[in-house]
Amino acid sequence: MLLHDIAASFRQQFGTEPLLVRAPGRINLIGEHTDYNGGYVLPAAIDKEMYFAVALNQKNTIRLRAYDLNEAVDVATDAVAPSDTQWANYLLGVVAQLQKRGLAVPGFDCVFGGTVPAGAGLSSSAAVECGMLFALNTLLNAGLAPMEIAKLGQAAEHEYAQVLCGLMDQFASVFGRDGQVVRLDCRSLDYEYFPFDTTACHIVLCNSGVKHALASSEYNTRRQECERGVAILRQYYPETQTLRDATLEQLEAHRDELGPVVYRRCAYVVQENQRVVAACRHLAAGDLAAVGRQMYASHAGLRDDYEVSCPELDVLVKLAETQPGVYGARMMGGGFGGCTINLVAKEHVAAFVEHMKAGYQQQLGLALETYEATIVHGVSLAR
Ligand code: GAF
């Protein structure tokens, strides 16, 4: 098992006994690009996880080892700064956040690796941040509450990865619960769990295998476009803090001033929030077909109005749409690549996977990887 290999590698390299931590990646049923707009998201932690072996080392050095890449980065505790090595930034970003809070982070050793495929939109970076934070919180007895862990992970992503992400990914990695999706209200930070029974309906992820280079720059641009929309609306509706406070009627009334692009971005966000609320209602009523219809509508909005999909993701959703036993499908995460999420009736999963692989190969000449996601608990100690 990978966790045990990582622990063994730690003992061999550093000769001490590490604390072991696991931190999951996530799926998101619906509610995309709503988190940084004060809206709703409906994610869950999944059994694609990052594993950490960590121990304090009585030195003034942080020694980081990426197990899968066989790479090392060493940094003095008083010289923590963004690194040229991308993976190290997620770990160092977290240390920098703790230091910023006035916590003296002593030297430590860390070997980490995992099964969250990078670039697949399953939030490997949030899992790395939250796992590292959980480990240091435990070792240093820092007393960070779970929500603080999620927020510090998000801040690390902003400052060390330059992605101005919302809170969803880190929240899901920390707050995930077995067999449940969780609706987070990103304005109040209230959250509610909804059971998701995967015995009859499986969650199948189709990995497009692409990650277009513009993903993070476009992400930040979308955020600015939404902020622009809020700034315009606020002139007329001073209570507007985020797009969560906006309505379609308000957007319509100021359509000319917003301009076509900002209007479409904002309208998408307002509608996506409504879709999350509706999807939760359908989920609670056990109506998966209705949940699925919201997912298709979400994809259409992301493709046409928010413009964060790409040909590969659109092909995958189209291929899924006509298949028997498929309740819903849509792109998931930031966009421009990564995975689609598909809700598929158990007895149809095998045929679905075969159809998707053949269709993707035939239409785009690309090999498709698929995963069935199990919904698991958030970050925790591991054995
Ligand atoms: C990425 C971000 F990290 C999340 O915060 C969220 O905005 C998502 O894209 C889009 O819903 O995963």
Residues whose N, C-alpha, C, O or C-beta is under 5 A from the ligand:
A	BS01	GAF	G31 E32 H33 T34 D35 C165 G166 L167 M168 D169 G333 G334
